[in-house]
Every structure is written in C-alpha cells, then in structure tokens.
C-alpha cells in the first residue's frame, strides 16, 4: 500500500512538469512533408506490424498504474493486474488498489466484455466503449491489437511529430466490425513502427479523445520467438470533457504461462473475496 501511495505522489508531482514538456514540446505536429503516398499494401503491412509487435504468442500479465485527473476534482489513483491470452482473444483486468476498488474487474471472452463488482456480487455486460475503472481508458488500451483486421487505412501524409518522422494514417472501420471508435487517426514512427499518437472519432466525425504513447518497452517472448512490445506510458485526453485526462503506466510485464482455467467468471470472483 505504501508503495502504491508513493507511486501516486510521484506521478502526480511529475504530471505538470515532465508530461507537459513531453507532450507540448515533443509531440506537437510540425508541418507536413511532401512525400509519395504509401500504397494500400504498404499501409496494411504497417498495421500488421503493429498488431504483431503487440500480440503475445503465449500469455501476458502486467501490473498497471492508472491516474485519473478530472477538472476541479482530486486526482484518483488505481492499480490493476492485466491478464491476456491473445490466441483465444481473452482479457482480464483485476483492480487491486485502492481498497475500495479491490476485487472489481473486467473479463472479455468470445468478444463479450463483462464487468464484476464484488460489493453487489453481480456481472454486467459492457461494450468496448466502456471507460475502464471510470477513467478515460478503454479495453483497447490494454488488449491485443487487430488494426489490420478491423480497419481500412488511408494515407494522409508524412509528417514531423516533434523530432520524429511519422506516417499519418486515417483508419475507417470495416463493414460488420464492432469497435469502440469507427474512425481513428494514427501517427506511426517510421523508425520503429510504433505509434506515438492516436485520435479516436465518433461516426459523426467528432473527436472523442487523443492519446500519446511516447515510451515503448520490449521483452523477448519464447513463445513467439521474438520481441513483444508494449507502451510503457499512455497519456489520454478526453476531448469531450476538456480538462479530464488519464495517465496509464505499465509498471511490469510477465510473459510466463498463466493457469489454464483462469479466464472465467468463477476465477475472478475467487480473487474478489
């Protein structure tokens, strides 16, 4: 608990200094470069590359810190464990801190997202638009990536994003696919293939949120015989309720095998008692 409180204090103290510097001075877009457009096949390959780098060949466990900032309200800190089995499209998020949220969780099985609150002992079905733990984050911020399978890309241009040279892509959801946001714009670092900025839009074209992923880490995965990448930090800005934002920090990742039967409602309920 003390470690959690220290982390909350340190993250809150740095929010107005380091985060402001990182976003404003490094990630404000510069002028667009004149460049030949990427072909459709090249853009699809970029999306497949992102999917492959994030997707786990086996199991995945992460300790995640979330800090929610709401205008004119105290910051709220939470800690959660995120479990994934990408081959079966399974995801579990179990909150551990603070004590008032401990035992609450989400379970995604067969593309259905469920929420459990131990205080009422009841499961509720949720959509991909669900704000995880009441923050500005959603299921896609913690889950595997399937950009190439869910979206059709369009080339906007080659741009400068601070010191980075990036591809700016506009994605439109494919027919029959259900996602949180049907229109998405990505700024992908040409050097690494990691996306650095994302904007999510409603079908009407209204901007809903903007997120930045300035730091990426990687671990070697024996199951996929290569490196698995994950964003170390995600900074999410609510574009509807201006002044609200969420900081997500993935503190640690473990790619060891998880118990075979853990992605069930019964397993999560046992951790909530």
N, C-alpha and C positions, 0 to 999 in steps of 0.2 A: 504494500500500500504506500509506504513512504517513497519507494522508487517511482511509483506512478505519480505521486504528488510532485516530486522533484522534476519529473519529465514535463508535467503540465506547466509548472512555474517557468521552466527554462524555455519551453516552446512559446508561451505567452510573451515572455520578455523579448524574444527574438523576432516575434511576428512583425512588429512595426519597424524593425531595423533591417535585418538580413533579407526577409521576404520582400519588403518593399523595394530594396535595392535589386534583388534578383529579378523581380517581375518588371519593374519600370525601366531599369537601365539595360537589362539584357534581353527582355522578351518583347519590347515594343517593336512592331514590324517596321522595317525600313522600306525604301522604295523598291518596287518590283523590278527584277532584272529582265531584260529581253532575252528570251531563250526559246528554243524549239519545244513545242509541246510534246509531252510524253505520249506514247501510243497507249491504246487501251490495254494491250497485253502487258506493257511495262507497268502501268498503274496497278493492274491486278496482281502482278508479281510483288509490288511494294506492299500491298495489303496482305498477301500471303506470307511475306517475310515477317511482318509484324505479328500475324497470327502464330506463325511457327516459333518465333522467339519467345512469346509469352506462354504458349501452350506447354503444359507439362507432359512428359512421356510416361509419368507414373503418378504419384501422389504429391500433394503440396500442402504445407502448413505454414502459416505466417502469423506473427504477433504484430498487431496493427494498433497504432495510436490515432485517435481522431480528436480534433479540437474544433468545436463549432463556435463561430463568432456571429452574434446577432446584434444588430444595431440597438443601442441603448439597453442592452442586457449583459449580464456577466457571461464570460466565456464558459463553455461546458466541455469537459474533457471526458473521453471514454477510451476503454481499451477492449480489444476483442481478439479472438482467435479465428482465423480464416482457414478452412479446410477445403481442398479441392481434389476431385478425381476426374480429370479432364476427359479421359477416354469414355466415361459414362455420362459426361455433362452434369456432374454432381457438385454441389457447392453447399457449404455450411458456414454460417457466421455465428459465433457464440460470444456474447458480451461477458466480460469478466470484471470490469470496473466502470463506474463506481458501484458500490454495493447495491444501490437502488436499481441498477440495470443488470446486475449479475444474474445469469441464467436465461435472459432473453436471447432469442436467436432467430435466424432465418435458415430455411432449408430449401434448396432447389433440386428437384428430381423430375425427370421427364419434362423439362422446360416449364414446370409449375413451381412458383415461388410461394412458400408458406412462412408465416410468422408465428412465433410462440411466445406467450407471456406467462411465466410461471405464477404470477400473482393471481391470475384467473384460471390457469390450467387449461387454456384453450388455444387451438390452432386456427389461424385465419389465412385464407388465400389472398395473396397480394399480386400486383402487376410489376413489370420491370420498371415502372415509373416510381415505385416505392422509394422514398428517401430513407436510406438505411440509418436506423437509430435516430431518426429525426434530423439528420444532418443534410448537407447538400449533395452527399454522395449517393450513388445508386448501385444496383447489383453489378453492372458492367465494370465498375471501378475495381472490383475485387475478383471477378470471374475470368475465365479464359476468354480469348479473343477469337471472333469469327467474322472479321470485317469483310473478307473476300466472299464469304458465303451469304452475307446479309445485305451488302450494299453494292451498287454500281458506281464506279468512280468517274469523275470528270476533272480534267486538268485546268487549274486556274492560272498557275504560273510558277516560275522560280523566283524566290524572294530572299531577302535578308531579314532574319529574325535576330536582332542584336548582332552577335558575332557569328551566327550560324547561317549557312546557306541551306535553304529548305525548299521542298516541294510543297506547294499549297494545293490540296485536293479537296474537291467537294463531292460528298457521298450522298446518294439517294437510295433509300431502302428498296429492295427488290419486292416485286409483287408477291403477296401472300406471306410475307415475313413480318413477325411482330417484334418490334424493338422499342426501347424507351423513347428514342428520338429518330424520326424518319429522315431528317436532314442533318448531316454532320459535316463540318469542315475540319480538316487536319493539316497541320504543318509538320512535315516529316524531315528530320535531319538527314541530308544526303550522305553524310559521312558514316553514320551509324545505322540508319534505317529506323531509329527510334522516333516516335512522335513527341514533339515538345509542346505543342499547343493544340487544343481541341475546342470547338464551339458546337453546341447542340441546339438545334432549332425544332420548333413545333412544325406540323404540317403546313400551317399558315405562313411559315417563314419567320415567325417571331423568335428572336434569340432568347433561349431559356437559361443557359449557363455557359460559362467559359472556364476551362481548366488548363493548368500548366503542369507539365511533368519535367522539371528541369534536371532531375538527377535519376540515373538508371544504374542498377547493380545487376550482377550476373552470378550464377552458380553453375558449376558443372553438374550435369544430370547424367548418371549412369544409364538410366532407362531410355533416354533419347539420344545418348552418345553425342552430346553436345551441350552448349550452354543454354540455360534458361534465363531470360531477362525479366526484370520486374522494376517498376518505377519505385524508387526509394521515397520520393515525395510527390504528392498530388495536391495542388492548390486549386480549389474550386470556388468560383464566384457565382453567386445567384444573380442573374440578370433581371429577374422579376422583382424580387425584394432587394433592392440596392442596399449595400452595406452589410449583407449577410454573406458569409464565406465559411469554408471548411478546409482545414488542413488535415491531410492523411499522411501518416508516416509509417512505412513498413519497416519495423524495427529489426526483424529477423525472419529468415526463411529456412525451412527444413524440407528436404525432398525425400525423406525416408518414407517407407511404406506405412500406410495407416491401417488400422483394423478393418477387416473386410466388411463388417456389418455396421459400420459407424454412421453411414449416411441414411439414417432412419429417424423418424419422429421419436421412437422409443429411446434411442441412444441420446438424443439431445435432451429429452426430458429427464434422463438419469443425471445429467450434468447440471440440471436446474434445481435439484432438490437440496 
